[in-house]
């Protein structure tokens, strides 16, 4: 009996050791890692056709924020076919989802935006204004390219993990309504990243780089002020009315006088989204939509609170009432140094895409079209597509302010980087139809493939080098958040603004459907539209 007991203990011990051994992450030396990165690069390269199809497909959908129905259905179908499990409708956003594959730690998340720009419909590969559907939305930011970068990097990495028995979990999600900064703070509020160790985000660019620290951008609060008065006949009895439109105009006047007393880093802008129905009726309802941008949480909050006071004053002067709704929010960005350095090392391994004469002719024609400056903000020449990888940069010493991205809300909650991959043309304006010209051409296809290779290699680093994730967390805790802690602008009572853009998409969707890309019939979207690449003149 004693022998049997000892034998049992021995077998249990051996089993535990075998289990621990199987669960331990395999260690690779530099030579082995480099060999695996070559395999990943080759694997992504073999998926270049799939990348082109996804880039072109999403381009053709042209869906605005919160209305990315076709885009999300297409992407999730690809992920499901490749073994990912999908949770749909996260944070109460119907077009949002989260995909997962793998088991155990580390958990590495990948993300990229998917929405497009109002009134930016444009034929690709044509260096003059030529909307696919006049007045319709279009990918005048290039968000149609990022999902292909992260998804085919993830699929290549998944295949390698299965082959090499590498432990870890890959998480993928879309930046829904980024142009409205309308979801990422809600994802954070609802805890969707609480178990994620590190995060790789990607964004289209004319460069190929990954910086760290304070990137010089602004944060913001997006808020709609709704005024309510009392209607009356505008000619027969205007004295009996209380104009909500008067309140909107008074608020705008008050804010414009306030601008003189704001810091130069302030960026604030508004659009009147409801100014009444017709001139002979005193408007009983009117609304104005503001973005209050600044460089720090405290200054954003102060400007937002000033806006509320001015709105209250406008209501008092006009005899109306006012309510408000937060539609979006973003913190100023700060990104992780160890992760950025790892990504940048892989960017250098991949190198810039090889642009041919057609690509360069396209780029220079677009730069001429938009009257691009001779140099960008960092002093680099703007002359066609870039041929060399830019240097990595840390925190800016000072910034006059600029754009915003709600990826920053995630960056203040876990180690995060943004890969900027070279799928668009340097020197464009941004948020403009001309920014869509390259986004379903070989420029976007090559740039997205390069971005996918660098992303896949960095995933490998995260999964095989525990020190990288540890160092990333240390930087996050001891440098980034040492003196600054995240404070959300939203509460549990603030719903996502999923109603936005419904009317616009309802107006144009049937027309856009006629131009959805059909890869079963056409090799590229350019071919489907009958466009010779590049077309630089009418």
C-alpha positions as CSV (number, residue, x, y, z in Angstrom):
1,X,0.0,0.0,0.0
2,X,2.9,2.3,0.9
3,X,4.6,1.6,-2.5
4,X,1.3,2.3,-4.3
5,X,1.0,5.6,-2.4
6,X,4.5,6.6,-3.3
7,X,4.0,5.7,-6.9
8,X,0.8,7.8,-7.0
9,X,2.7,10.8,-5.5
10,X,5.5,10.3,-8.1
11,X,3.0,10.2,-11.0
12,X,1.2,13.3,-9.7
13,X,4.5,15.1,-9.4
14,X,5.5,14.2,-12.9
15,X,2.1,15.2,-14.2
16,X,2.4,18.6,-12.5
17,X,5.9,19.2,-13.9
18,X,4.7,18.3,-17.4
19,X,1.7,20.6,-17.1
20,X,3.9,23.4,-15.8
21,X,6.3,22.8,-18.6
22,X,3.6,22.8,-21.2
23,X,2.2,26.1,-19.8
24,X,5.5,27.8,-19.7
25,X,6.2,30.2,-22.5
26,X,8.9,29.0,-24.8
27,X,12.1,31.1,-24.9
28,X,13.7,32.2,-28.1
29,X,17.1,33.7,-28.7
30,X,17.6,36.6,-31.0
31,X,18.5,34.5,-34.0
32,X,15.3,32.4,-33.5
33,X,13.2,35.5,-33.1
34,X,14.5,37.0,-36.2
35,X,13.8,33.8,-38.1
36,X,10.2,33.9,-36.8
37,X,9.8,37.5,-37.8
38,X,10.9,36.6,-41.3
39,X,8.2,33.9,-41.3
40,X,5.6,36.4,-40.1
41,X,6.6,38.9,-42.8
42,X,6.4,36.2,-45.5
43,X,3.0,35.1,-44.1
44,X,1.6,38.6,-44.2
45,X,3.0,39.0,-47.7
46,X,1.1,36.0,-48.8
47,X,-2.1,37.7,-47.5
48,X,-1.5,40.9,-49.6
49,X,-4.5,40.0,-51.8
50,X,-6.7,39.7,-48.7
51,X,-5.4,43.0,-47.4
52,X,-6.2,44.7,-50.8
53,X,-9.7,43.3,-50.8
54,X,-10.4,44.4,-47.2
55,X,-9.0,47.9,-47.8
56,X,-11.1,48.3,-51.0
57,X,-14.3,46.7,-49.5
58,X,-14.4,49.0,-46.5
59,X,-13.6,52.0,-48.8
60,X,-16.7,51.2,-50.9
61,X,-19.0,51.1,-47.9
62,X,-18.4,54.7,-47.0
63,X,-20.1,54.6,-43.6
64,X,-20.1,57.4,-41.0
65,X,-19.6,57.0,-37.3
66,X,-22.1,54.8,-35.4
67,X,-23.5,53.6,-38.8
68,X,-20.8,51.2,-39.8
69,X,-23.2,48.3,-40.3
70,X,-21.8,46.8,-43.5
71,X,-18.2,47.4,-42.4
72,X,-18.7,45.6,-39.1
73,X,-20.6,42.7,-40.6
74,X,-17.8,42.2,-43.2
75,X,-15.0,42.4,-40.7
76,X,-16.6,40.1,-38.1
77,X,-17.3,37.5,-40.8
78,X,-13.6,37.4,-41.7
79,X,-12.7,37.0,-38.1
80,X,-15.2,34.3,-37.4
81,X,-14.0,32.3,-40.4
82,X,-10.5,32.5,-38.8
83,X,-11.5,31.2,-35.4
84,X,-12.1,34.3,-33.4
85,X,-15.1,34.6,-31.0
86,X,-17.1,37.8,-31.3
87,X,-19.0,39.8,-28.7
88,X,-21.2,42.2,-30.5
89,X,-22.9,45.4,-29.4
90,X,-20.4,46.3,-26.7
91,X,-21.1,49.4,-24.6
92,X,-24.6,49.6,-26.1
93,X,-23.1,50.5,-29.6
94,X,-24.7,48.2,-32.2
95,X,-21.8,48.5,-34.7
96,X,-19.2,47.9,-32.0
97,X,-17.7,44.4,-31.2
98,X,-14.8,42.7,-29.6
99,X,-13.1,39.6,-31.0
100,X,-10.8,37.2,-29.1
101,X,-8.6,34.2,-29.9
102,X,-6.1,32.3,-27.7
103,X,-5.8,31.5,-24.1
104,X,-3.8,32.9,-21.1
105,X,-1.4,35.7,-20.8
106,X,-0.3,38.1,-22.0
107,X,-3.5,39.6,-23.5
108,X,-2.6,42.0,-26.3
109,X,-5.3,44.1,-28.0
110,X,-5.3,45.5,-31.5
111,X,-7.5,48.3,-32.7
112,X,-8.1,50.7,-35.6
113,X,-10.8,53.1,-36.7
114,X,-13.5,52.3,-39.3
115,X,-15.7,55.4,-39.9
116,X,-15.5,58.0,-42.6
117,X,-16.0,61.7,-43.3
118,X,-19.2,63.6,-44.3
119,X,-19.3,64.8,-47.9
120,X,-16.0,63.2,-48.8
121,X,-17.2,60.8,-51.5
122,X,-14.4,60.5,-54.1
123,X,-13.3,58.1,-56.8
124,X,-9.9,56.5,-55.9
125,X,-6.9,57.0,-58.2
126,X,-8.3,60.2,-59.7
127,X,-6.4,63.5,-59.0
128,X,-9.4,65.8,-59.3
129,X,-12.8,66.1,-57.6
130,X,-14.9,63.2,-58.8
131,X,-17.4,62.0,-56.2
132,X,-18.7,58.4,-56.4
133,X,-22.0,59.7,-55.1
134,X,-22.3,63.5,-55.0
135,X,-22.7,64.8,-51.4
136,X,-22.2,61.4,-49.8
137,X,-19.7,60.4,-47.2
138,X,-16.3,59.0,-48.1
139,X,-13.1,57.8,-46.6
140,X,-11.4,61.2,-46.5
141,X,-9.4,60.2,-43.5
142,X,-8.3,56.7,-44.6
143,X,-9.9,54.6,-41.9
144,X,-10.8,52.0,-44.4
145,X,-7.1,50.7,-44.3
146,X,-6.5,50.1,-40.6
147,X,-8.6,47.0,-40.0
148,X,-6.7,45.1,-42.7
149,X,-3.4,46.0,-40.9
150,X,-4.5,44.5,-37.6
151,X,-6.6,41.6,-38.8
152,X,-4.0,40.1,-41.1
153,X,-1.2,40.7,-38.7
154,X,-3.4,38.9,-36.1
155,X,-4.1,36.0,-38.4
156,X,-0.5,35.6,-39.3
157,X,0.4,35.7,-35.6
158,X,-2.3,33.2,-34.7
159,X,-1.0,30.7,-37.3
160,X,2.5,31.1,-35.8
161,X,1.2,30.7,-32.3
162,X,-0.5,27.4,-33.2
163,X,2.6,26.1,-34.9
164,X,5.0,27.1,-32.2
165,X,2.6,26.5,-29.3
166,X,3.0,30.1,-28.1
167,X,0.6,31.1,-25.2
168,X,-1.4,34.3,-25.2
169,X,-4.6,36.0,-26.2
170,X,-5.2,38.3,-29.1
171,X,-8.1,40.9,-28.8
172,X,-9.3,42.9,-31.8
173,X,-11.9,45.7,-31.8
174,X,-12.9,48.6,-34.1
175,X,-12.7,52.3,-33.4
176,X,-16.4,53.0,-34.1
177,X,-17.3,56.7,-34.5
178,X,-13.7,58.0,-34.0
179,X,-14.5,61.1,-36.0
180,X,-17.0,61.8,-33.3
181,X,-14.7,60.6,-30.5
182,X,-17.8,58.7,-29.5
183,X,-16.9,55.3,-28.1
184,X,-13.5,54.6,-26.6
185,X,-14.2,56.4,-23.3
186,X,-17.3,54.3,-23.1
187,X,-15.3,51.1,-23.6
188,X,-13.1,52.2,-20.8
189,X,-16.0,53.1,-18.6
190,X,-17.6,49.7,-19.1
191,X,-14.4,47.8,-18.3
192,X,-13.7,46.1,-21.7
193,X,-9.9,46.6,-21.3
194,X,-9.5,45.8,-17.6
195,X,-7.7,42.5,-18.4
196,X,-5.6,43.6,-21.3
197,X,-1.9,43.9,-20.8
198,X,-0.9,46.1,-23.7
199,X,-2.5,47.7,-26.7
200,X,-1.4,48.3,-30.3
201,X,-3.4,50.8,-32.2
202,X,-2.9,51.7,-35.9
203,X,-3.7,54.8,-37.9
204,X,-3.2,55.7,-41.6
205,X,-0.4,58.2,-42.4
206,X,2.0,59.4,-45.0
207,X,4.9,58.2,-42.7
208,X,5.9,54.9,-41.1
209,X,6.7,55.5,-37.5
210,X,5.6,55.0,-33.9
211,X,6.3,57.8,-31.4
212,X,5.9,57.9,-27.6
213,X,5.1,60.3,-24.8
214,X,3.0,63.4,-25.2
215,X,2.2,63.7,-29.0
216,X,1.2,67.3,-28.8
217,X,-2.5,66.8,-29.6
218,X,-5.5,68.2,-27.7
219,X,-8.2,66.5,-25.8
220,X,-11.8,67.5,-26.1
221,X,-15.4,67.4,-24.9
222,X,-18.1,67.2,-27.6
223,X,-21.4,68.5,-26.4
224,X,-24.7,69.5,-27.9
225,X,-26.7,72.3,-26.3
226,X,-30.5,72.1,-26.9
227,X,-32.5,75.2,-26.3
228,X,-36.3,75.3,-26.0
229,X,-38.5,78.3,-26.3
230,X,-42.0,79.0,-27.5
231,X,-43.3,79.3,-31.1
232,X,-45.3,82.1,-32.5
233,X,-46.1,83.7,-35.9
234,X,-42.9,85.4,-36.8
235,X,-44.7,88.3,-38.4
236,X,-48.2,88.3,-36.8
237,X,-47.1,88.0,-33.1
238,X,-43.4,87.7,-32.7
239,X,-43.6,89.4,-29.3
240,X,-45.4,86.3,-28.1
241,X,-42.6,83.9,-29.0
242,X,-39.4,82.9,-27.3
243,X,-36.8,82.1,-29.9
244,X,-34.5,79.1,-29.3
245,X,-32.5,80.2,-32.3
246,X,-31.9,83.5,-30.6
247,X,-30.4,81.6,-27.7
248,X,-28.1,79.6,-30.0
249,X,-26.9,82.8,-31.6
250,X,-26.4,84.5,-28.2
251,X,-24.4,81.5,-27.0
252,X,-22.2,81.6,-30.1
253,X,-21.6,85.4,-29.7
254,X,-20.7,84.9,-26.0
255,X,-18.3,82.1,-26.8
256,X,-16.6,84.0,-29.6
257,X,-16.0,86.9,-27.2
258,X,-14.6,84.4,-24.7
259,X,-12.0,83.3,-27.3
260,X,-10.0,86.4,-26.7
261,X,-9.4,85.3,-23.1
262,X,-8.5,81.7,-23.9
263,X,-5.0,80.2,-24.2
264,X,-3.5,79.9,-27.7
265,X,-3.6,76.1,-27.3
266,X,-7.4,76.3,-27.3
267,X,-9.3,74.9,-30.3
268,X,-13.1,75.3,-30.2
269,X,-15.6,75.0,-33.0
270,X,-19.4,74.6,-33.4
271,X,-22.1,73.8,-36.0
272,X,-25.8,74.7,-35.7
273,X,-27.5,71.4,-36.1
274,X,-31.1,72.7,-35.7
275,X,-31.9,76.3,-36.4
276,X,-35.7,76.1,-36.7
277,X,-38.0,74.9,-39.4
278,X,-39.0,77.9,-41.5
279,X,-38.6,81.7,-41.2
280,X,-42.2,82.6,-40.5
281,X,-42.3,80.5,-37.3
282,X,-40.4,81.6,-34.2
283,X,-38.1,78.6,-33.5
284,X,-39.3,76.8,-30.4
285,X,-36.3,74.4,-30.6
286,X,-32.7,74.9,-31.7
287,X,-29.4,73.2,-31.1
288,X,-25.7,73.9,-31.4
289,X,-22.9,71.3,-31.2
290,X,-19.6,72.3,-29.7
291,X,-16.1,70.8,-29.5
292,X,-14.1,72.3,-26.6
293,X,-10.4,71.3,-27.1
294,X,-7.4,72.0,-25.0
295,X,-4.0,70.5,-24.1
296,X,-4.8,69.3,-20.5
297,X,-7.8,67.7,-18.7
298,X,-8.0,70.8,-16.4
299,X,-8.2,73.3,-19.3
300,X,-10.7,71.2,-21.3
301,X,-12.9,71.0,-18.2
302,X,-12.6,74.7,-17.5
303,X,-13.6,75.6,-21.1
304,X,-16.5,73.1,-21.0
305,X,-17.7,74.7,-17.7
306,X,-17.4,78.2,-19.3
307,X,-19.5,76.9,-22.3
308,X,-22.2,75.7,-19.9
309,X,-22.3,79.1,-18.2
310,X,-22.5,81.0,-21.5
311,X,-25.3,78.6,-22.6
312,X,-27.2,79.3,-19.3
313,X,-26.7,83.0,-19.9
314,X,-28.0,82.8,-23.4
315,X,-31.1,80.9,-22.2
316,X,-31.7,83.6,-19.5
317,X,-31.4,86.4,-22.1
318,X,-33.8,84.8,-24.5
319,X,-36.3,83.5,-22.0
320,X,-35.7,79.9,-23.1
321,X,-34.4,76.8,-21.3
322,X,-31.3,74.7,-22.1
323,X,-30.2,71.1,-21.7
324,X,-27.1,69.4,-22.9
325,X,-25.7,66.0,-23.9
326,X,-22.1,64.8,-24.1
327,X,-21.7,63.3,-27.6
328,X,-18.0,62.4,-27.4
329,X,-14.8,62.9,-25.4
330,X,-11.1,62.4,-25.7
331,X,-8.1,63.0,-23.5
332,X,-4.8,64.4,-24.7
333,X,-2.6,61.5,-25.8
334,X,0.4,60.0,-24.2
335,X,2.0,56.7,-25.5
336,X,4.2,54.0,-24.2
337,X,8.0,54.2,-24.7
338,X,9.1,50.5,-24.5
339,X,6.3,49.4,-26.8
340,X,7.0,52.2,-29.3
341,X,10.7,51.3,-29.3
342,X,9.9,47.7,-30.0
343,X,7.5,48.7,-32.8
344,X,10.0,51.1,-34.3
345,X,12.7,48.4,-34.4
346,X,10.3,46.3,-36.5
347,X,9.3,49.2,-38.7
348,X,13.0,49.5,-39.6
349,X,13.1,45.8,-40.4
350,X,10.1,46.1,-42.7
351,X,11.2,49.4,-44.3
352,X,9.1,51.7,-46.5
353,X,7.1,50.1,-49.3
354,X,8.7,50.1,-52.8
355,X,6.8,52.8,-54.6
356,X,6.8,52.7,-58.4
357,X,6.5,55.6,-60.9
358,X,2.7,55.4,-61.0
359,X,2.5,55.7,-57.2
360,X,4.8,58.7,-57.2
361,X,2.9,60.3,-60.1
362,X,-0.3,59.9,-58.2
363,X,1.1,61.4,-55.0
364,X,2.6,64.4,-56.7
365,X,-0.6,65.1,-58.6
366,X,-2.6,65.1,-55.4
367,X,-0.1,67.3,-53.6
368,X,-0.4,69.8,-56.5
369,X,-4.1,69.5,-56.3
370,X,-4.3,70.4,-52.6
371,X,-1.5,73.0,-52.8
372,X,0.5,71.1,-50.3
373,X,3.2,73.0,-48.5
374,X,6.8,72.4,-49.4
375,X,7.6,71.1,-45.9
376,X,5.5,69.5,-43.1
377,X,5.3,70.7,-39.5
378,X,8.6,69.0,-38.6
379,X,10.5,70.4,-41.6
380,X,10.5,67.4,-43.8
381,X,10.1,68.0,-47.5
382,X,6.8,67.1,-49.1
383,X,7.6,65.8,-52.6
384,X,5.8,62.6,-53.5
385,X,5.7,59.5,-51.3
386,X,8.4,59.1,-48.6
387,X,11.1,56.6,-49.3
388,X,12.7,56.4,-45.9
389,X,11.4,55.5,-42.4
390,X,11.2,58.5,-40.2
391,X,13.0,58.7,-36.9
392,X,11.3,57.8,-33.6
393,X,10.3,60.8,-31.4
394,X,9.5,61.3,-27.8
395,X,7.3,63.9,-26.0
396,X,7.0,67.2,-27.7
397,X,8.6,70.0,-25.6
398,X,5.7,72.3,-26.5
399,X,2.6,72.3,-28.7
400,X,0.2,75.0,-29.9
401,X,-2.5,72.3,-29.9
402,X,-4.2,70.4,-32.7
403,X,-6.4,67.4,-33.3
404,X,-7.8,64.8,-31.0
405,X,-8.3,61.1,-30.9
406,X,-10.1,59.1,-28.3
407,X,-7.4,56.4,-28.4
408,X,-5.9,58.6,-25.7
409,X,-8.6,57.5,-23.3
410,X,-7.3,54.0,-23.6
411,X,-3.7,55.2,-23.4
412,X,-4.3,56.6,-20.0
413,X,-5.6,53.2,-18.7
414,X,-3.1,50.7,-20.1
415,X,0.2,50.7,-22.0
416,X,-0.7,51.9,-25.6
417,X,1.0,52.8,-28.8
418,X,-0.1,54.1,-32.2
419,X,1.6,52.7,-35.3
420,X,1.3,55.2,-38.2
421,X,1.6,53.2,-41.4
422,X,2.3,54.8,-44.9
423,X,-1.0,54.2,-46.7
424,X,-1.8,57.8,-47.7
425,X,-0.1,60.8,-49.4
426,X,1.9,63.3,-47.3
427,X,0.7,67.0,-47.4
428,X,-3.0,66.6,-47.7
429,X,-5.5,68.6,-45.6
430,X,-7.1,65.8,-43.6
431,X,-10.9,65.4,-43.4
432,X,-11.2,66.3,-47.1
433,X,-12.3,64.4,-50.2
434,X,-8.8,64.6,-51.6
435,X,-7.6,62.4,-48.7
436,X,-9.7,59.6,-50.1
437,X,-7.9,59.6,-53.5
438,X,-5.1,57.2,-52.5
439,X,-7.2,55.0,-50.2
440,X,-8.2,52.3,-52.6
441,X,-5.1,52.3,-54.8
442,X,-1.7,50.5,-54.7
443,X,-0.5,53.2,-52.3
444,X,-3.0,52.1,-49.6
445,X,-2.5,48.4,-50.4
446,X,1.3,48.5,-50.1
447,X,1.2,50.8,-47.0
448,X,-1.3,48.6,-45.2
449,X,0.7,45.4,-46.0
450,X,3.8,47.1,-44.5
451,X,1.9,48.1,-41.5
452,X,0.6,44.6,-41.0
453,X,4.1,43.1,-41.1
454,X,5.4,45.5,-38.4
455,X,2.3,44.9,-36.3
456,X,2.7,41.1,-36.5
457,X,6.4,41.3,-35.5
458,X,5.5,43.5,-32.5
459,X,2.9,41.0,-31.5
460,X,5.6,38.3,-31.5
461,X,7.8,40.5,-29.3
462,X,4.9,40.9,-26.8
463,X,4.1,37.2,-26.7
464,X,7.7,35.9,-26.4
465,X,9.4,38.6,-24.4
466,X,7.8,39.0,-20.9
467,X,10.3,41.8,-20.1
468,X,8.7,44.0,-22.9
469,X,5.3,43.9,-21.3
470,X,6.8,44.3,-17.8
471,X,8.8,47.4,-18.9
472,X,5.7,48.8,-20.7
473,X,3.7,48.5,-17.5
474,X,6.6,50.1,-15.5
475,X,6.7,53.1,-17.8
476,X,3.0,53.4,-17.6
477,X,3.0,53.4,-13.8
478,X,6.2,55.2,-13.0
479,X,6.5,57.8,-15.8
480,X,3.2,58.3,-17.6
481,X,0.7,58.2,-14.7
482,X,3.1,59.2,-11.9
483,X,1.6,62.7,-11.6
484,X,-1.4,62.4,-13.9
485,X,-4.3,60.1,-13.4
486,X,-7.2,59.6,-15.8
487,X,-10.5,61.3,-14.9
488,X,-13.4,60.5,-17.3
489,X,-15.6,63.3,-18.7
490,X,-18.5,60.9,-18.9
491,X,-20.5,59.2,-16.2
492,X,-22.6,56.0,-16.0
493,X,-25.6,58.2,-17.0
494,X,-24.1,59.3,-20.4
495,X,-25.2,57.0,-23.2
496,X,-23.3,56.7,-26.5
497,X,-24.7,59.0,-29.1
498,X,-25.7,56.1,-31.5
499,X,-28.4,58.3,-33.2
500,X,-25.7,60.4,-34.9
501,X,-25.4,60.2,-38.7
502,X,-28.6,58.0,-39.1
503,X,-30.3,60.6,-41.3
504,X,-27.3,61.1,-43.5
505,X,-26.7,57.4,-44.1
506,X,-30.4,56.8,-44.7
507,X,-30.2,59.5,-47.4
508,X,-27.2,58.0,-49.3
509,X,-27.0,54.3,-48.5
510,X,-29.1,53.0,-51.4
511,X,-27.1,55.1,-53.8
512,X,-23.8,53.9,-52.3
513,X,-24.9,50.2,-52.4
514,X,-24.7,50.4,-56.2
515,X,-21.0,51.0,-55.9
516,X,-20.1,48.4,-53.3
517,X,-16.9,46.5,-54.3
518,X,-17.5,43.0,-55.7
519,X,-14.2,41.1,-55.4
520,X,-15.7,38.0,-57.1
521,X,-16.0,40.0,-60.3
522,X,-13.2,42.5,-60.1
523,X,-9.6,42.2,-59.1
524,X,-9.6,45.7,-57.5
525,X,-12.0,48.5,-56.8
526,X,-10.2,50.6,-59.4
527,X,-11.0,48.0,-62.0
528,X,-14.7,47.9,-60.9
529,X,-14.9,51.7,-61.3
530,X,-13.1,51.6,-64.7
531,X,-10.3,53.9,-63.5
532,X,-6.9,53.8,-65.1
533,X,-4.3,54.3,-62.4
534,X,-3.1,56.9,-62.0
535,X,-5.5,59.4,-63.6
536,X,-3.9,62.8,-63.0
537,X,-5.9,64.9,-65.4
538,X,-9.5,65.1,-66.5
